[in-house]
């Protein structure tokens, strides 16, 4: 391998002066010999490992695999930590901190003397947050995901994280499951390290990363505890050194075509609605034009993966059935030519793929569901759009008209949802306000509101729910999300009142508040501005600068990139 003093890292370690002395001598305190600073690639391993983020608990070990590969290829691996976002643990929501993680990643990559970076992530917001930060610096970049956990087990049956939590909790509320049984299921749900083994946001983003050619093939589905994931980490470490040699920066892989392929793949796998928010934000960092209209182009892609929450099986089964390569092979006629981290077209990822279990992965001509892509809804209730996942919805509710019952905020919903006298029927449309990017803040996963207890006890398990919030990728139901503009910036959802009639027609992409325009204008003029709950720190910065859902909910001053090399020394 030829070594050069023209690498980015040479601006730290190649100087024969006081500054170079300082940079090298302090690194040598860790036992690094002279020759590692001879111009070979310095690889940063950006690790979101944390014991507070169970999904990412295996990344500490995977980092060692990456290091082996970097050393083998003649590079120098240097691991560094960044903020870890635990979706299941953080309050008020991990989404509040996605942009903060992206800032951590961006500034760490920019400030240190590295030539390429390996992103180690897994839990929902870590993958997009890391990629957003990396895209804003634009070095050679490769993703290694933590991988899904093993299938959950309860009473001899497979159970899925998130999906079965929602189901079990409703059964408890209905009196069909005891609290003792509920707790027993809890102990069998999460049996290993790794992310949700359903097609939640974590597995969705890992799948889309693979489909965009930002990771090695099979990265998305290999279980966290499978020895082959360590092999993949090793090979990724080896490959990142080669990418530096090839000057294969992230911008050469992250193209409009790769985003289009991600949107298509998301439909085929029944991916999370959260992918819309994350892809829009990532595109903004990559300076690629992407909007909700691009997601509508994949509406007719069929659902091919029989996996919770849209199907029956789990990620472990998906892996053994052929994984992402097998799915991409089925939709190859809809996949656009696009470069990958292998410096080869994306077709290289699935040229030899095959379906190994047709119960888990369906063929294009015999899909699980027809036209299962995410649907964008518009109308006077959502002028800038809203999102619904038809594959996880009740077919009979996709065209519906009903009276609204409104919850003004999350506290209102929690205080009243179980009232025995709540005036709702199965045809009622629940509306939740104040849960958008600014309103909560952070746009939490509360859009899949519980079914009112009075209806649960009658056997109702789904009804239309509308909010400016998100929902977990593991959730299901006829749920309208990401209503934009949100309530807290004066979007029309802010003036919806209990008893108003709402019309939804998913096929037509329609979401309408059936109230006279004059009345809507009157209500908007008399609307009171909500009180701010956060007046300091990052939350204040976030509220003041976050964009709406249709723009990816990034901070406005982070859009785009800055690839300049730091020129000023610290001493």
C-alpha positions as CSV (number, residue, x, y, z in Angstrom):
1,X,0.0,0.0,0.0
2,X,1.4,3.3,-1.0
3,X,1.5,5.9,1.8
4,X,1.2,9.6,1.2
5,X,1.6,12.8,3.2
6,X,-1.3,14.3,1.3
7,X,-3.9,12.6,3.5
8,X,-6.2,14.6,5.7
9,X,-4.5,13.1,8.8
10,X,-1.1,14.5,7.7
11,X,-2.4,17.9,8.8
12,X,-2.2,16.6,12.3
13,X,0.5,13.9,12.3
14,X,2.6,14.7,9.3
15,X,4.0,18.1,10.5
16,X,7.6,18.3,11.5
17,X,7.1,21.2,13.9
18,X,5.8,22.0,17.4
19,X,2.2,21.2,16.4
20,X,3.1,17.9,14.8
21,X,5.2,17.0,17.9
22,X,2.2,17.7,20.2
23,X,-0.3,15.6,18.1
24,X,2.1,12.6,17.8
25,X,3.6,12.6,21.2
26,X,0.3,12.5,23.0
27,X,-1.0,9.7,20.8
28,X,2.2,7.8,21.6
29,X,1.2,7.8,25.3
30,X,-1.2,5.0,24.2
31,X,1.7,2.8,23.0
32,X,1.5,3.6,19.3
33,X,4.9,3.3,17.6
34,X,6.5,5.8,15.3
35,X,5.6,4.0,12.1
36,X,1.8,4.4,12.5
37,X,2.3,8.0,11.7
38,X,4.1,7.4,8.3
39,X,1.1,8.5,6.2
40,X,-1.1,5.4,6.4
41,X,-4.8,6.0,6.7
42,X,-6.1,7.0,10.1
43,X,-9.6,5.5,10.6
44,X,-12.0,6.9,13.2
45,X,-14.4,4.4,14.7
46,X,-17.5,6.4,15.7
47,X,-19.1,4.3,18.5
48,X,-22.5,4.8,20.1
49,X,-22.0,2.0,22.6
50,X,-23.6,2.5,25.9
51,X,-25.0,0.4,28.7
52,X,-27.9,2.9,28.8
53,X,-28.7,1.9,25.2
54,X,-29.4,-1.9,25.3
55,X,-29.7,-2.0,21.5
56,X,-26.1,-0.8,21.1
57,X,-24.6,-2.9,24.0
58,X,-22.8,-5.2,21.6
59,X,-21.0,-2.4,19.7
60,X,-18.0,-2.4,22.1
61,X,-17.2,-5.9,21.0
62,X,-17.9,-5.1,17.3
63,X,-15.4,-2.3,17.5
64,X,-12.6,-4.8,18.1
65,X,-13.6,-6.6,14.9
66,X,-13.4,-3.3,12.9
67,X,-10.0,-2.6,14.4
68,X,-8.7,-6.0,13.3
69,X,-9.8,-5.3,9.7
70,X,-8.3,-1.8,9.7
71,X,-4.9,-3.1,11.0
72,X,-5.0,-5.9,8.4
73,X,-5.5,-3.4,5.6
74,X,-2.6,-1.2,6.8
75,X,-4.6,1.5,8.5
76,X,-4.6,2.8,12.0
77,X,-7.9,2.4,13.9
78,X,-8.8,5.0,16.6
79,X,-12.1,4.6,18.4
80,X,-14.1,7.5,19.8
81,X,-17.4,7.8,21.6
82,X,-20.4,9.9,20.6
83,X,-23.7,10.4,22.3
84,X,-25.8,7.3,22.5
85,X,-29.6,7.5,21.9
86,X,-31.6,4.8,23.7
87,X,-35.0,4.9,22.2
88,X,-36.4,2.7,25.0
89,X,-34.8,4.7,27.9
90,X,-34.6,8.4,27.1
91,X,-37.2,11.1,28.1
92,X,-39.0,12.9,26.8
93,X,-38.0,11.2,23.5
94,X,-34.8,10.1,21.8
95,X,-35.8,12.0,18.7
96,X,-35.2,15.2,20.5
97,X,-31.5,14.3,20.6
98,X,-31.0,13.0,17.0
99,X,-29.8,16.3,15.8
100,X,-27.6,16.7,18.9
101,X,-26.0,13.4,18.1
102,X,-25.5,14.5,14.5
103,X,-23.7,17.6,15.8
104,X,-21.5,15.5,18.0
105,X,-20.6,13.2,15.1
106,X,-20.0,16.1,12.7
107,X,-17.8,18.1,15.0
108,X,-15.8,15.0,16.2
109,X,-15.1,13.9,12.6
110,X,-14.1,17.4,11.6
111,X,-11.9,18.2,14.6
112,X,-9.8,15.1,14.6
113,X,-7.1,13.9,12.2
114,X,-8.9,11.0,10.6
115,X,-9.1,10.0,6.9
116,X,-12.2,7.8,7.0
117,X,-14.9,6.8,9.5
118,X,-16.8,3.7,10.5
119,X,-20.2,4.4,12.1
120,X,-21.2,1.9,14.7
121,X,-24.8,2.3,15.6
122,X,-28.1,0.5,15.9
123,X,-30.9,2.0,18.0
124,X,-33.5,3.9,16.1
125,X,-32.0,7.5,16.0
126,X,-28.3,6.5,16.1
127,X,-28.1,5.4,12.5
128,X,-29.7,8.5,10.9
129,X,-28.0,10.9,13.4
130,X,-24.5,9.4,12.7
131,X,-25.1,9.6,8.9
132,X,-26.4,13.1,9.1
133,X,-23.2,14.2,10.9
134,X,-20.9,12.3,8.6
135,X,-22.6,13.6,5.5
136,X,-21.9,17.2,6.6
137,X,-18.2,16.5,6.6
138,X,-18.0,14.0,3.7
139,X,-15.2,11.6,4.4
140,X,-15.1,8.0,3.3
141,X,-17.7,6.4,5.5
142,X,-19.1,2.9,6.1
143,X,-21.9,1.8,8.5
144,X,-21.8,-1.3,10.8
145,X,-25.0,-1.9,12.6
146,X,-25.5,-3.7,15.9
147,X,-28.0,-6.1,14.4
148,X,-31.3,-7.4,15.6
149,X,-31.8,-9.3,18.8
150,X,-32.9,-13.0,18.8
151,X,-36.6,-13.7,18.5
152,X,-38.6,-13.2,21.6
153,X,-40.3,-16.2,23.2
154,X,-43.4,-16.6,25.3
155,X,-45.4,-19.8,26.0
156,X,-43.6,-21.5,23.1
157,X,-44.4,-18.8,20.6
158,X,-42.3,-16.1,18.9
159,X,-43.1,-12.6,20.1
160,X,-41.8,-9.4,18.7
161,X,-40.5,-6.3,20.5
162,X,-42.8,-3.4,20.3
163,X,-45.5,-5.0,18.2
164,X,-46.5,-7.5,20.9
165,X,-46.0,-5.0,23.7
166,X,-48.8,-2.9,22.1
167,X,-50.9,-6.0,21.7
168,X,-50.4,-7.4,25.2
169,X,-51.0,-4.0,26.8
170,X,-54.4,-3.7,25.1
171,X,-55.2,-7.3,26.2
172,X,-54.4,-6.4,29.8
173,X,-56.7,-3.3,29.5
174,X,-59.4,-5.5,28.1
175,X,-59.1,-8.0,30.9
176,X,-58.0,-10.8,28.4
177,X,-54.5,-11.0,29.9
178,X,-53.4,-11.0,33.5
179,X,-50.7,-8.7,34.9
180,X,-48.7,-11.8,35.9
181,X,-48.9,-13.1,32.3
182,X,-47.9,-9.6,31.0
183,X,-44.8,-9.6,33.3
184,X,-43.9,-13.2,32.2
185,X,-43.9,-12.0,28.6
186,X,-41.7,-9.1,29.5
187,X,-38.9,-11.5,30.6
188,X,-39.0,-13.4,27.3
189,X,-39.1,-10.4,25.0
190,X,-35.5,-9.2,24.9
191,X,-33.2,-12.3,25.0
192,X,-30.0,-10.8,23.7
193,X,-28.2,-7.6,22.7
194,X,-29.4,-6.0,19.5
195,X,-32.2,-3.8,18.2
196,X,-35.9,-4.7,17.9
197,X,-36.3,-8.0,16.0
198,X,-39.5,-6.6,14.4
199,X,-39.3,-4.2,11.4
200,X,-39.1,-1.2,13.7
201,X,-37.2,1.9,12.9
202,X,-33.8,0.5,13.9
203,X,-34.1,-2.5,11.5
204,X,-35.7,-0.3,8.9
205,X,-32.8,2.1,8.9
206,X,-30.3,-0.7,8.8
207,X,-32.1,-2.2,5.9
208,X,-32.2,1.1,4.0
209,X,-28.5,1.7,4.7
210,X,-27.8,-1.6,3.1
211,X,-30.1,-0.9,0.2
212,X,-28.3,2.5,-0.3
213,X,-25.0,0.7,-0.5
214,X,-23.7,2.4,2.7
215,X,-22.8,-0.9,4.4
216,X,-21.6,-4.3,3.3
217,X,-24.3,-6.8,2.1
218,X,-26.1,-8.7,4.9
219,X,-25.5,-5.9,7.5
220,X,-29.2,-5.3,8.1
221,X,-30.4,-8.7,9.2
222,X,-27.6,-10.7,10.7
223,X,-28.5,-11.2,14.4
224,X,-26.4,-9.2,16.9
225,X,-25.1,-12.4,18.4
226,X,-24.3,-14.2,15.1
227,X,-20.6,-14.7,14.7
228,X,-20.9,-13.5,11.1
229,X,-21.6,-10.0,12.4
230,X,-18.1,-9.9,13.9
231,X,-16.9,-11.1,10.5
232,X,-18.8,-8.3,8.8
233,X,-17.2,-5.8,11.2
234,X,-13.8,-7.1,10.4
235,X,-14.4,-6.8,6.6
236,X,-15.9,-3.4,7.1
237,X,-12.7,-2.3,8.8
238,X,-10.7,-3.6,5.9
239,X,-12.9,-2.0,3.4
240,X,-12.8,1.5,4.9
241,X,-9.0,1.6,4.4
242,X,-9.5,0.7,0.8
243,X,-12.1,3.4,0.5
244,X,-9.7,6.0,1.7
245,X,-7.1,4.8,-0.9
246,X,-9.8,5.1,-3.5
247,X,-11.0,8.5,-2.3
248,X,-14.5,7.2,-2.1
249,X,-16.1,9.9,-0.1
250,X,-19.7,9.5,1.3
251,X,-21.0,12.0,-1.3
252,X,-20.0,9.5,-4.1
253,X,-22.4,6.9,-2.6
254,X,-25.1,9.1,-1.1
255,X,-26.9,10.2,-4.3
256,X,-30.4,11.0,-5.4
257,X,-30.6,7.5,-6.9
258,X,-29.6,5.8,-3.6
259,X,-32.4,7.7,-1.8
260,X,-34.9,6.6,-4.4
261,X,-33.7,3.0,-3.9
262,X,-34.2,3.4,-0.2
263,X,-37.7,4.6,-0.6
264,X,-38.6,1.7,-2.9
265,X,-37.0,-0.8,-0.6
266,X,-38.9,0.7,2.4
267,X,-42.2,-0.2,0.7
268,X,-41.1,-3.7,-0.1
269,X,-40.0,-4.5,3.5
270,X,-42.9,-2.7,5.2
271,X,-40.5,-0.3,6.8
272,X,-41.1,2.3,9.5
273,X,-42.9,5.6,8.9
274,X,-40.0,7.2,10.7
275,X,-37.8,6.5,7.7
276,X,-39.5,9.5,6.0
277,X,-38.3,11.9,8.7
278,X,-34.8,10.5,8.7
279,X,-34.3,10.3,4.9
280,X,-35.5,13.8,4.4
281,X,-33.1,15.1,7.1
282,X,-30.2,13.1,5.6
283,X,-30.9,14.4,2.1
284,X,-30.8,17.9,3.5
285,X,-27.3,17.3,4.9
286,X,-26.2,15.7,1.6
287,X,-27.6,18.7,-0.4
288,X,-29.9,16.4,-2.4
289,X,-33.4,17.6,-3.2
290,X,-35.9,15.2,-1.6
291,X,-39.5,15.8,-0.6
292,X,-42.7,14.0,0.3
293,X,-43.6,13.7,-3.4
294,X,-40.6,11.3,-3.8
295,X,-42.1,8.9,-1.3
296,X,-45.4,8.8,-3.2
297,X,-43.6,7.3,-6.2
298,X,-43.2,4.0,-4.3
299,X,-46.8,3.7,-3.2
300,X,-47.4,0.9,-5.7
301,X,-44.5,-1.3,-4.6
302,X,-45.9,-4.4,-3.0
303,X,-45.1,-5.7,0.5
304,X,-42.8,-8.7,0.1
305,X,-41.6,-9.4,3.7
306,X,-44.0,-11.2,6.1
307,X,-42.6,-9.6,9.2
308,X,-44.1,-7.8,12.2
309,X,-45.8,-5.4,12.5
310,X,-47.1,-5.9,8.9
311,X,-46.8,-9.7,9.0
312,X,-46.0,-12.7,11.1
313,X,-42.2,-13.4,11.3
314,X,-39.2,-11.6,12.9
315,X,-35.8,-10.4,11.8
316,X,-34.0,-13.6,12.6
317,X,-36.3,-15.5,10.2
318,X,-35.9,-12.7,7.6
319,X,-32.1,-13.2,7.8
320,X,-32.2,-16.9,7.2
321,X,-34.8,-16.5,4.4
322,X,-32.4,-14.4,2.4
323,X,-32.5,-10.9,3.9
324,X,-32.3,-7.6,2.0
325,X,-30.4,-9.1,-1.0
326,X,-33.3,-11.5,-1.7
327,X,-35.8,-8.6,-1.5
328,X,-33.8,-6.3,-3.7
329,X,-33.5,-9.1,-6.3
330,X,-37.3,-9.3,-6.4
331,X,-37.6,-5.5,-7.0
332,X,-34.6,-5.2,-9.2
333,X,-36.6,-3.7,-12.1
334,X,-37.4,-0.8,-9.7
335,X,-33.8,-0.3,-8.5
336,X,-31.9,2.5,-10.0
337,X,-28.1,2.3,-10.9
338,X,-26.2,3.6,-7.9
339,X,-22.7,3.4,-6.6
340,X,-21.9,1.7,-3.2
341,X,-19.1,1.6,-0.6
342,X,-17.7,-1.3,-2.7
343,X,-17.3,1.2,-5.6
344,X,-19.6,-1.1,-7.6
345,X,-23.2,-0.7,-8.6
346,X,-25.9,-1.7,-6.1
347,X,-26.8,-4.7,-8.3
348,X,-23.6,-6.4,-7.1
349,X,-25.4,-6.7,-3.7
350,X,-28.1,-9.0,-5.0
351,X,-26.8,-10.6,-8.2
352,X,-26.6,-14.1,-6.5
353,X,-29.4,-13.6,-4.1
354,X,-32.3,-16.1,-3.6
355,X,-35.3,-16.6,-1.5
356,X,-34.7,-19.4,1.0
357,X,-38.1,-19.3,2.7
358,X,-41.1,-18.1,0.7
359,X,-43.3,-17.9,3.8
360,X,-41.1,-15.1,5.0
361,X,-40.1,-13.4,1.7
362,X,-42.7,-13.3,-1.0
363,X,-42.1,-12.9,-4.7
364,X,-43.0,-9.7,-6.6
365,X,-45.8,-11.5,-8.5
366,X,-47.2,-13.1,-5.3
367,X,-46.7,-10.4,-2.6
368,X,-48.0,-10.3,0.9
369,X,-49.9,-7.1,0.1
370,X,-50.4,-5.1,-3.1
371,X,-49.4,-1.4,-3.2
372,X,-48.1,-1.3,0.3
373,X,-45.9,1.8,0.2
374,X,-46.3,4.6,2.7
375,X,-49.0,7.1,1.7
376,X,-48.8,10.8,1.8
377,X,-52.1,12.5,2.8
378,X,-52.9,16.2,2.1
379,X,-55.8,18.5,2.6
380,X,-56.8,21.4,4.8
381,X,-56.0,19.4,7.9
382,X,-52.4,18.8,6.7
383,X,-51.5,21.4,4.1
384,X,-47.8,20.3,4.2
385,X,-48.6,16.6,4.3
386,X,-49.1,13.7,6.7
387,X,-48.1,10.0,6.6
388,X,-49.9,6.7,7.0
389,X,-48.7,3.2,6.6
390,X,-51.5,1.2,4.9
391,X,-49.7,-2.1,5.3
392,X,-50.2,-1.8,9.1
393,X,-53.7,-0.4,8.9
394,X,-57.2,-1.8,8.9
395,X,-58.4,-2.0,5.3
396,X,-62.0,-0.9,6.2
397,X,-60.8,2.3,7.8
398,X,-58.7,3.6,4.9
399,X,-61.7,5.4,3.6
400,X,-63.7,6.9,6.5
401,X,-65.6,9.9,7.8
402,X,-66.3,10.4,11.4
403,X,-66.5,12.8,14.4
404,X,-63.3,13.9,16.1
405,X,-62.6,13.5,19.8
406,X,-59.7,15.8,20.6
407,X,-56.9,15.5,23.2
408,X,-55.2,18.9,23.6
409,X,-51.9,17.3,24.7
410,X,-50.3,14.1,25.9
411,X,-51.4,14.8,29.5
412,X,-55.0,15.3,28.5
413,X,-54.9,12.0,26.6
414,X,-53.4,10.0,29.5
415,X,-55.8,11.5,32.0
416,X,-58.9,10.7,30.0
417,X,-58.3,7.7,27.7
418,X,-59.6,5.2,30.2
419,X,-62.6,7.2,31.3
420,X,-65.6,4.9,31.4
421,X,-67.8,7.7,30.2
422,X,-65.6,8.9,27.3
423,X,-68.0,9.8,24.5
424,X,-66.5,7.7,21.7
425,X,-67.5,4.9,19.3
426,X,-65.5,2.7,17.0
427,X,-66.2,5.3,14.3
428,X,-64.7,8.2,16.2
429,X,-61.5,9.7,15.0
430,X,-59.0,10.4,17.8
431,X,-57.0,13.6,17.4
432,X,-53.8,14.3,19.5
433,X,-52.2,17.8,19.5
434,X,-49.0,19.2,20.8
435,X,-46.7,16.3,19.9
436,X,-44.8,17.7,17.0
437,X,-41.1,18.7,16.7
438,X,-41.6,21.9,18.7
439,X,-44.6,20.9,20.7
440,X,-43.4,18.0,22.8
441,X,-40.6,18.8,22.0
442,X,-38.9,16.2,19.8
443,X,-41.9,14.6,18.1
444,X,-42.3,11.4,20.2
445,X,-43.6,8.0,19.3
446,X,-47.1,8.6,20.8
447,X,-49.1,8.7,17.6
448,X,-50.4,5.1,18.2
449,X,-52.6,6.3,21.0
450,X,-54.3,3.5,23.1
451,X,-57.8,2.5,22.1
452,X,-60.1,4.1,24.7
453,X,-60.8,1.5,27.4
454,X,-64.6,1.7,26.9
455,X,-64.0,0.5,23.3
456,X,-61.3,-2.0,24.2
457,X,-63.8,-3.7,26.5
458,X,-66.2,-3.9,23.5
459,X,-63.5,-5.7,21.4
460,X,-62.4,-2.8,19.4
461,X,-58.7,-3.1,18.5
462,X,-58.2,-0.3,15.9
463,X,-59.6,3.1,15.0
464,X,-58.4,6.1,13.2
465,X,-55.9,8.2,15.2
466,X,-54.4,11.5,13.9
467,X,-51.6,13.5,15.4
468,X,-48.5,15.6,14.7
469,X,-46.5,12.9,16.5
470,X,-44.6,9.9,15.2
471,X,-45.1,6.3,16.1
472,X,-42.8,3.4,16.7
473,X,-41.9,1.4,13.6
474,X,-43.0,-1.6,15.6
475,X,-46.5,-0.3,16.0
476,X,-49.6,-1.0,13.9
477,X,-53.0,0.5,13.3
478,X,-54.8,3.0,11.1
479,X,-52.7,5.9,12.3
480,X,-52.1,9.3,10.6
481,X,-48.8,10.8,11.6
482,X,-46.4,13.7,11.0
483,X,-49.3,16.2,10.4
484,X,-47.6,19.4,9.1
485,X,-47.6,22.1,10.1
486,X,-47.8,20.9,13.7
487,X,-50.2,22.3,16.3
488,X,-47.6,24.4,18.1
489,X,-46.8,26.5,15.1
490,X,-50.4,27.1,14.3
491,X,-51.1,24.3,11.9
492,X,-54.8,23.6,11.2
493,X,-54.7,20.6,13.6
494,X,-54.4,23.1,16.4
495,X,-58.0,24.3,16.0
496,X,-59.7,20.9,15.6
497,X,-62.5,20.6,18.2
498,X,-64.3,17.6,19.6
499,X,-67.4,17.0,17.4
500,X,-65.8,18.3,14.2
501,X,-66.2,16.0,11.2
502,X,-63.0,14.6,9.5
503,X,-62.7,12.8,6.2
504,X,-59.9,10.5,5.3
505,X,-59.4,8.7,2.0
506,X,-56.0,7.0,1.8
507,X,-56.4,5.9,-1.8
508,X,-57.0,9.5,-2.9
509,X,-54.4,10.9,-0.5
510,X,-57.0,13.1,1.3
511,X,-57.2,14.3,4.8
512,X,-59.9,17.0,5.3
513,X,-61.4,18.8,8.2
514,X,-65.1,19.2,7.2
515,X,-65.5,22.6,8.7
516,X,-66.4,25.8,6.7
517,X,-63.3,27.7,5.7
518,X,-64.6,30.9,7.4
519,X,-64.8,29.0,10.7
520,X,-61.3,27.6,10.3
521,X,-59.9,31.1,9.7
522,X,-61.8,32.4,12.7
523,X,-60.4,29.7,15.0
524,X,-56.9,30.3,13.7
525,X,-57.1,34.0,14.4
526,X,-58.3,33.4,18.0
527,X,-55.8,30.6,18.7
528,X,-53.6,31.1,21.8
529,X,-49.9,30.4,21.6
530,X,-48.9,27.5,23.8
531,X,-46.6,28.2,26.7
532,X,-43.0,27.1,26.3
533,X,-41.9,24.4,28.7
534,X,-38.1,24.7,27.9
535,X,-36.3,27.9,28.2
536,X,-32.6,26.9,28.4
537,X,-30.0,24.4,27.1
538,X,-30.2,22.2,24.0
539,X,-34.0,21.8,24.2
540,X,-34.3,25.6,23.9
541,X,-31.9,25.6,20.9
542,X,-33.9,22.8,19.4
543,X,-37.3,24.4,19.8
544,X,-36.1,27.7,18.3
545,X,-34.5,26.1,15.2
546,X,-36.2,22.8,14.4
547,X,-37.9,22.5,11.1
548,X,-41.2,20.7,10.5
549,X,-41.8,17.1,9.8
550,X,-42.0,17.5,6.0
551,X,-38.5,18.9,6.1
552,X,-37.0,16.1,8.2
553,X,-37.2,17.9,11.6
554,X,-33.5,18.9,11.3
555,X,-32.2,22.1,12.8
556,X,-32.3,24.8,10.2
557,X,-28.7,25.9,10.6
558,X,-27.4,22.3,10.2
559,X,-28.8,21.8,6.7
560,X,-26.0,21.3,4.1
561,X,-22.3,20.5,4.7
562,X,-19.0,22.1,5.5
563,X,-16.1,20.1,4.2
564,X,-13.3,22.6,5.0
565,X,-10.3,21.3,6.8
566,X,-9.7,23.0,10.2
567,X,-6.7,25.3,9.6
568,X,-6.1,26.8,13.1
569,X,-4.1,24.9,15.6
570,X,-4.9,24.7,19.3
571,X,-1.4,25.6,20.6
